[in-house]
Amino acid sequence: MAEMVRYNDYYVDMAYVLVKQKSNNDEIKAAEDLYAIDTILGGMDTCINAHELDERLRNEYKTIGMMEAVANKFVFNDGRPMNRIITDNEKIMNSLKLDKMGIVADVLIKHNIIKCVDTLYVKFKGNTTF
């Protein structure tokens, strides 16, 4: 058994509600960034360069780095070699998923819904045997 994490859906949904309800520049920007990420992750054809978007978001939202630091605490190595190579597309999609959660955390922190990024994670025990 290993300790794993996932995102708290309640807080994710709350952040989307906040960016829709609020009309200041920060929320408008966050709403546009979330829309761009959701468009790419949804597999829709778009002219958005995912790598450039990822780089820009990581520069603009410091919470993305915080989320990554927390997530890295829960990454584990069970001693088995990887069975496949992760493609560049999979890497950028995983990075954009983390970017999305960083934006969600940023919105929630600005509205005093949460105090730190750790709150977005739900820990649970999982079986590592496949």
N, CA and C atoms as a LAMMPS dump frame, in Angstrom:
ITEM: TIMESTEP
0
ITEM: NUMBER OF ATOMS
390
ITEM: BOX BOUNDS ff ff ff
-5.0000000000000000e+02 5.0000000000000000e+02
-5.0000000000000000e+02 5.0000000000000000e+02
-5.0000000000000000e+02 5.0000000000000000e+02
ITEM: ATOMS id mol type element x y z
1 1 1 N 0.842 -1.186 0
2 1 2 C 0 0 0
3 1 3 C 0.884 1.244 0
4 2 1 N 0.472 2.217 -0.754
5 2 2 C 1.189 3.482 -0.808
6 2 3 C 0.196 4.619 -0.612
7 3 1 N 0.7 5.705 -0.087
8 3 2 C -0.169 6.862 0.075
9 3 3 C -0.188 7.633 -1.24
10 4 1 N -1.386 7.889 -1.731
11 4 2 C -1.55 8.616 -2.984
12 4 3 C -2.43 9.825 -2.733
13 5 1 N -2.48 10.7 -3.71
14 5 2 C -3.294 11.902 -3.574
15 5 3 C -4.108 12.12 -4.835
16 6 1 N -5.176 12.852 -4.659
17 6 2 C -5.955 13.358 -5.786
18 6 3 C -6.447 14.736 -5.372
19 7 1 N -7.037 15.448 -6.297
20 7 2 C -7.516 16.798 -6
21 7 3 C -8.911 16.751 -5.41
22 8 1 N -9.193 17.679 -4.511
23 8 2 C -10.499 17.781 -3.879
24 8 3 C -11.46 18.456 -4.862
25 9 1 N -12.394 17.693 -5.402
26 9 2 C -13.324 18.195 -6.419
27 9 3 C -14.149 19.375 -5.926
28 10 1 N -14.485 19.389 -4.647
29 10 2 C -15.272 20.474 -4.072
30 10 3 C -14.572 21.815 -4.292
31 11 1 N -13.282 21.869 -3.992
32 11 2 C -12.534 23.116 -4.14
33 11 3 C -12.331 23.48 -5.607
34 12 1 N -12.121 22.494 -6.452
35 12 2 C -11.959 22.76 -7.882
36 12 3 C -13.239 23.394 -8.434
37 13 1 N -14.378 22.799 -8.099
38 13 2 C -15.659 23.348 -8.552
39 13 3 C -15.875 24.764 -8.012
40 14 1 N -15.498 24.986 -6.761
41 14 2 C -15.668 26.303 -6.147
42 14 3 C -14.836 27.358 -6.892
43 15 1 N -13.631 27.005 -7.292
44 15 2 C -12.785 27.956 -8.018
45 15 3 C -13.419 28.337 -9.349
46 16 1 N -14.011 27.378 -10.04
47 16 2 C -14.671 27.681 -11.31
48 16 3 C -15.867 28.611 -11.095
49 17 1 N -16.596 28.401 -10.023
50 17 2 C -17.722 29.285 -9.705
51 17 3 C -17.204 30.7 -9.436
52 18 1 N -16.129 30.812 -8.665
53 18 2 C -15.57 32.128 -8.339
54 18 3 C -15.123 32.883 -9.584
55 19 1 N -14.441 32.199 -10.508
56 19 2 C -13.962 32.918 -11.695
57 19 3 C -15.114 33.331 -12.596
58 20 1 N -16.231 32.642 -12.514
59 20 2 C -17.407 33.037 -13.301
60 20 3 C -18.166 34.189 -12.645
61 21 1 N -18.207 34.209 -11.311
62 21 2 C -18.981 35.215 -10.591
63 21 3 C -18.251 36.54 -10.455
64 22 1 N -16.972 36.497 -10.252
65 22 2 C -16.199 37.717 -10.005
66 22 3 C -15.846 38.375 -11.332
67 23 1 N -15.69 39.662 -11.308
68 23 2 C -15.414 40.35 -12.562
69 23 3 C -14.152 41.198 -12.526
70 24 1 N -13.282 40.983 -11.536
71 24 2 C -12.059 41.781 -11.553
72 24 3 C -11.035 41.143 -12.501
73 25 1 N -9.988 41.855 -12.793
74 25 2 C -9.013 41.413 -13.796
75 25 3 C -8.377 40.073 -13.475
76 26 1 N -8.087 39.808 -12.198
77 26 2 C -7.459 38.542 -11.835
78 26 3 C -8.345 37.359 -12.19
79 27 1 N -9.637 37.458 -11.895
80 27 2 C -10.533 36.35 -12.175
81 27 3 C -10.792 36.197 -13.667
82 28 1 N -10.858 37.31 -14.381
83 28 2 C -11.041 37.235 -15.831
84 28 3 C -9.845 36.531 -16.459
85 29 1 N -8.66 36.904 -16.031
86 29 2 C -7.44 36.271 -16.535
87 29 3 C -7.424 34.787 -16.167
88 30 1 N -7.749 34.456 -14.925
89 30 2 C -7.783 33.059 -14.495
90 30 3 C -8.815 32.282 -15.3
91 31 1 N -9.976 32.868 -15.55
92 31 2 C -11.016 32.198 -16.336
93 31 3 C -10.524 31.924 -17.755
94 32 1 N -9.844 32.89 -18.362
95 32 2 C -9.306 32.699 -19.708
96 32 3 C -8.227 31.624 -19.729
97 33 1 N -7.367 31.618 -18.715
98 33 2 C -6.308 30.604 -18.64
99 33 3 C -6.894 29.212 -18.42
100 34 1 N -7.885 29.098 -17.549
101 34 2 C -8.529 27.81 -17.319
102 34 3 C -9.229 27.32 -18.582
103 35 1 N -9.855 28.237 -19.313
104 35 2 C -10.522 27.871 -20.561
105 35 3 C -9.502 27.335 -21.577
106 36 1 N -8.361 28.011 -21.691
107 36 2 C -7.321 27.57 -22.626
108 36 3 C -6.822 26.172 -22.256
109 37 1 N -6.579 25.942 -20.967
110 37 2 C -6.117 24.621 -20.518
111 37 3 C -7.184 23.568 -20.782
112 38 1 N -8.421 23.861 -20.41
113 38 2 C -9.499 22.894 -20.612
114 38 3 C -9.697 22.575 -22.092
115 39 1 N -9.507 23.559 -22.95
116 39 2 C -9.624 23.348 -24.393
117 39 3 C -8.563 22.355 -24.862
118 40 1 N -7.333 22.567 -24.442
119 40 2 C -6.238 21.68 -24.842
120 40 3 C -6.434 20.287 -24.254
121 41 1 N -6.726 20.22 -22.96
122 41 2 C -6.899 18.918 -22.307
123 41 3 C -8.108 18.16 -22.854
124 42 1 N -9.093 18.898 -23.358
125 42 2 C -10.28 18.276 -23.938
126 42 3 C -10.037 17.713 -25.324
127 43 1 N -8.847 17.938 -25.864
128 43 2 C -8.493 17.374 -27.164
129 43 3 C -9.018 18.165 -28.351
130 44 1 N -9.53 19.354 -28.098
131 44 2 C -10.051 20.166 -29.199
132 44 3 C -8.903 20.785 -29.989
133 45 1 N -9.105 20.898 -31.293
134 45 2 C -8.11 21.558 -32.13
135 45 3 C -8.036 23.027 -31.747
136 46 1 N -6.826 23.492 -31.575
137 46 2 C -6.634 24.878 -31.167
138 46 3 C -5.3 25.375 -31.698
139 47 1 N -5.187 26.672 -31.842
140 47 2 C -3.921 27.259 -32.28
141 47 3 C -3.029 27.614 -31.089
142 48 1 N -3.462 27.258 -29.887
143 48 2 C -2.695 27.553 -28.674
144 48 3 C -1.493 26.619 -28.604
145 49 1 N -0.319 27.186 -28.414
146 49 2 C 0.888 26.384 -28.243
147 49 3 C 0.96 25.953 -26.782
148 50 1 N 0.807 24.667 -26.531
149 50 2 C 0.741 24.151 -25.162
150 50 3 C 2.025 24.417 -24.383
151 51 1 N 3.165 24.319 -25.034
152 51 2 C 4.441 24.539 -24.349
153 51 3 C 4.596 26 -23.931
154 52 1 N 4.222 26.914 -24.824
155 52 2 C 4.306 28.334 -24.494
156 52 3 C 3.309 28.696 -23.393
157 53 1 N 2.119 28.113 -23.46
158 53 2 C 1.113 28.355 -22.426
159 53 3 C 1.625 27.876 -21.073
160 54 1 N 2.183 26.672 -21.038
161 54 2 C 2.719 26.112 -19.798
162 54 3 C 3.802 27.014 -19.216
163 55 1 N 4.706 27.459 -20.056
164 55 2 C 5.797 28.321 -19.588
165 55 3 C 5.254 29.638 -19.035
166 56 1 N 4.316 30.25 -19.748
167 56 2 C 3.744 31.52 -19.292
168 56 3 C 3.013 31.35 -17.965
169 57 1 N 2.213 30.299 -17.855
170 57 2 C 1.452 30.076 -16.628
171 57 3 C 2.374 29.862 -15.436
172 58 1 N 3.442 29.123 -15.633
173 58 2 C 4.382 28.862 -14.539
174 58 3 C 5.104 30.124 -14.094
175 59 1 N 5.263 31.065 -15.004
176 59 2 C 5.867 32.354 -14.636
177 59 3 C 4.878 33.266 -13.932
178 60 1 N 3.607 33.171 -14.295
179 60 2 C 2.604 34.087 -13.755
180 60 3 C 1.935 33.6 -12.476
181 61 1 N 1.838 32.304 -12.282
182 61 2 C 1.172 31.74 -11.106
183 61 3 C 2.189 30.97 -10.264
184 62 1 N 2.642 31.589 -9.205
185 62 2 C 3.623 30.942 -8.328
186 62 3 C 3.031 29.723 -7.619
187 63 1 N 1.709 29.662 -7.529
188 63 2 C 1.068 28.515 -6.878
189 63 3 C 1.287 27.224 -7.65
190 64 1 N 1.585 27.307 -8.935
191 64 2 C 1.85 26.086 -9.717
192 64 3 C 3.092 25.388 -9.168
193 65 1 N 4.121 26.148 -8.888
194 65 2 C 5.337 25.568 -8.302
195 65 3 C 5.073 24.992 -6.921
196 66 1 N 4.215 25.662 -6.161
197 66 2 C 3.854 25.151 -4.833
198 66 3 C 3.116 23.818 -4.95
199 67 1 N 2.195 23.736 -5.904
200 67 2 C 1.441 22.5 -6.113
201 67 3 C 2.385 21.374 -6.523
202 68 1 N 3.325 21.688 -7.37
203 68 2 C 4.287 20.695 -7.832
204 68 3 C 5.138 20.178 -6.674
205 69 1 N 5.552 21.082 -5.795
206 69 2 C 6.354 20.687 -4.639
207 69 3 C 5.585 19.732 -3.732
208 70 1 N 4.308 20.008 -3.523
209 70 2 C 3.486 19.12 -2.69
210 70 3 C 3.299 17.78 -3.387
211 71 1 N 3.003 17.805 -4.671
212 71 2 C 2.777 16.564 -5.421
213 71 3 C 4.024 15.687 -5.413
214 72 1 N 5.19 16.304 -5.486
215 72 2 C 6.439 15.529 -5.518
216 72 3 C 6.68 14.774 -4.215
217 73 1 N 6.088 15.232 -3.12
218 73 2 C 6.226 14.518 -1.855
219 73 3 C 5.561 13.149 -1.915
220 74 1 N 4.561 13.015 -2.78
221 74 2 C 3.785 11.793 -2.838
222 74 3 C 4.184 10.879 -3.992
223 75 1 N 5.143 11.295 -4.774
224 75 2 C 5.634 10.438 -5.842
225 75 3 C 6.489 9.361 -5.19
226 76 1 N 6.253 8.143 -5.578
227 76 2 C 7.026 7.063 -4.977
228 76 3 C 7.627 6.174 -6.047
229 77 1 N 8.701 5.533 -5.684
230 77 2 C 9.376 4.602 -6.577
231 77 3 C 9.265 3.224 -5.952
232 78 1 N 8.559 2.343 -6.608
233 78 2 C 8.378 1.001 -6.053
234 78 3 C 9.48 0.042 -6.488
235 79 1 N 10.524 0.561 -7.113
236 79 2 C 11.656 -0.269 -7.486
237 79 3 C 11.504 -0.962 -8.827
238 80 1 N 10.355 -0.859 -9.432
239 80 2 C 10.143 -1.504 -10.727
240 80 3 C 10.46 -0.528 -11.849
241 81 1 N 11.068 -1.014 -12.939
242 81 2 C 11.348 -0.117 -14.06
243 81 3 C 10.06 0.288 -14.76
244 82 1 N 10.09 1.461 -15.389
245 82 2 C 8.931 1.886 -16.161
246 82 3 C 8.767 0.971 -17.359
247 83 1 N 7.543 0.647 -17.661
248 83 2 C 7.264 -0.257 -18.77
249 83 3 C 7.136 0.458 -20.109
250 84 1 N 7.039 1.768 -20.08
251 84 2 C 6.888 2.48 -21.339
252 84 3 C 7.509 3.863 -21.231
253 85 1 N 7.711 4.44 -22.37
254 85 2 C 8.27 5.788 -22.443
255 85 3 C 7.117 6.78 -22.487
256 86 1 N 7.229 7.827 -21.706
257 86 2 C 6.202 8.869 -21.704
258 86 3 C 6.511 9.831 -22.848
259 87 1 N 5.519 10.07 -23.682
260 87 2 C 5.711 10.932 -24.845
261 87 3 C 5.745 12.398 -24.438
262 88 1 N 6.238 13.216 -25.357
263 88 2 C 6.267 14.656 -25.109
264 88 3 C 4.849 15.186 -24.913
265 89 1 N 3.896 14.664 -25.678
266 89 2 C 2.508 15.093 -25.543
267 89 3 C 1.964 14.752 -24.155
268 90 1 N 2.261 13.555 -23.65
269 90 2 C 1.814 13.17 -22.302
270 90 3 C 2.445 14.068 -21.247
271 91 1 N 3.711 14.408 -21.428
272 91 2 C 4.399 15.282 -20.471
273 91 3 C 3.734 16.656 -20.405
274 92 1 N 3.442 17.24 -21.566
275 92 2 C 2.856 18.581 -21.56
276 92 3 C 1.427 18.527 -21.032
277 93 1 N 0.692 17.467 -21.316
278 93 2 C -0.675 17.347 -20.792
279 93 3 C -0.653 17.228 -19.267
280 94 1 N 0.278 16.446 -18.742
281 94 2 C 0.413 16.332 -17.289
282 94 3 C 0.807 17.675 -16.679
283 95 1 N 1.669 18.394 -17.358
284 95 2 C 2.092 19.698 -16.88
285 95 3 C 0.915 20.677 -16.882
286 96 1 N 0.094 20.641 -17.918
287 96 2 C -1.072 21.529 -17.984
288 96 3 C -2.108 21.179 -16.919
289 97 1 N -2.239 19.899 -16.587
290 97 2 C -3.151 19.503 -15.503
291 97 3 C -2.688 20.118 -14.183
292 98 1 N -1.381 20.094 -13.962
293 98 2 C -0.839 20.71 -12.754
294 98 3 C -1 22.227 -12.796
295 99 1 N -0.805 22.818 -13.971
296 99 2 C -1.014 24.261 -14.128
297 99 3 C -2.448 24.628 -13.749
298 100 1 N -3.387 23.817 -14.206
299 100 2 C -4.801 24.059 -13.907
300 100 3 C -5.041 24.09 -12.401
301 101 1 N -4.474 23.125 -11.701
302 101 2 C -4.658 23.077 -10.25
303 101 3 C -3.953 24.239 -9.563
304 102 1 N -2.845 24.697 -10.123
305 102 2 C -2.168 25.87 -9.574
306 102 3 C -3.024 27.128 -9.703
307 103 1 N -3.707 27.266 -10.825
308 103 2 C -4.602 28.411 -11.02
309 103 3 C -5.779 28.308 -10.063
310 104 1 N -6.33 27.107 -9.924
311 104 2 C -7.428 26.876 -8.978
312 104 3 C -6.989 27.278 -7.574
313 105 1 N -5.81 26.833 -7.164
314 105 2 C -5.288 27.176 -5.832
315 105 3 C -5.118 28.685 -5.696
316 106 1 N -4.601 29.319 -6.732
317 106 2 C -4.389 30.765 -6.702
318 106 3 C -5.702 31.511 -6.471
319 107 1 N -6.741 31.126 -7.183
320 107 2 C -8.055 31.76 -7.034
321 107 3 C -8.589 31.553 -5.618
322 108 1 N -8.499 30.33 -5.12
323 108 2 C -9.038 30.021 -3.79
324 108 3 C -8.275 30.739 -2.677
325 109 1 N -6.978 30.861 -2.827
326 109 2 C -6.171 31.574 -1.831
327 109 3 C -6.509 33.062 -1.849
328 110 1 N -6.658 33.65 -3.024
329 110 2 C -6.993 35.077 -3.128
330 110 3 C -8.336 35.394 -2.497
331 111 1 N -9.248 34.43 -2.484
332 111 2 C -10.58 34.646 -1.907
333 111 3 C -10.7 34.075 -0.496
334 112 1 N -9.557 33.74 0.098
335 112 2 C -9.495 33.224 1.471
336 112 3 C -10.362 31.982 1.696
337 113 1 N -10.522 31.175 0.661
338 113 2 C -11.246 29.911 0.786
339 113 3 C -10.3 28.857 1.371
340 114 1 N -9.053 28.883 0.92
341 114 2 C -8.019 28.01 1.481
342 114 3 C -6.833 28.885 1.87
343 115 1 N -6 28.36 2.758
344 115 2 C -4.829 29.118 3.191
345 115 3 C -3.545 28.642 2.52
346 116 1 N -3.52 27.368 2.102
347 116 2 C -2.321 26.838 1.447
348 116 3 C -2.726 25.792 0.41
349 117 1 N -1.815 25.518 -0.504
350 117 2 C -2.114 24.606 -1.61
351 117 3 C -2.357 23.168 -1.155
352 118 1 N -1.809 22.793 -0.016
353 118 2 C -1.987 21.424 0.493
354 118 3 C -3.459 21.056 0.653
355 119 1 N -4.297 22.05 0.901
356 119 2 C -5.717 21.827 1.136
357 119 3 C -6.403 21.197 -0.079
358 120 1 N -5.871 21.434 -1.273
359 120 2 C -6.488 20.892 -2.487
360 120 3 C -6.295 19.393 -2.639
361 121 1 N -5.371 18.834 -1.897
362 121 2 C -5.081 17.408 -2.032
363 121 3 C -5.88 16.586 -1.037
364 122 1 N -6.375 15.446 -1.51
365 122 2 C -7.05 14.467 -0.665
366 122 3 C -6.156 13.234 -0.669
367 123 1 N -5.72 12.813 0.511
368 123 2 C -4.851 11.639 0.608
369 123 3 C -5.697 10.386 0.792
370 124 1 N -5.239 9.302 0.201
371 124 2 C -5.891 8.02 0.399
372 124 3 C -4.867 6.922 0.223
373 125 1 N -5.179 5.763 0.72
374 125 2 C -4.289 4.609 0.603
375 125 3 C -4.642 3.855 -0.659
376 126 1 N -3.637 3.441 -1.38
377 126 2 C -3.878 2.69 -2.61
378 126 3 C -2.988 1.48 -2.694
379 127 1 N -3.361 0.57 -3.514
380 127 2 C -2.6 -0.653 -3.728
381 127 3 C -1.678 -0.446 -4.906
382 128 1 N -0.397 -0.734 -4.749
383 128 2 C 0.57 -0.508 -5.823
384 128 3 C 0.788 -1.75 -6.665
385 129 1 N 0.124 -2.83 -6.388
386 129 2 C 0.292 -4.02 -7.216
387 129 3 C -0.575 -3.898 -8.464
388 130 1 N -0.024 -4.324 -9.575
389 130 2 C -0.742 -4.192 -10.84
390 130 3 C -1.041 -5.533 -11.448
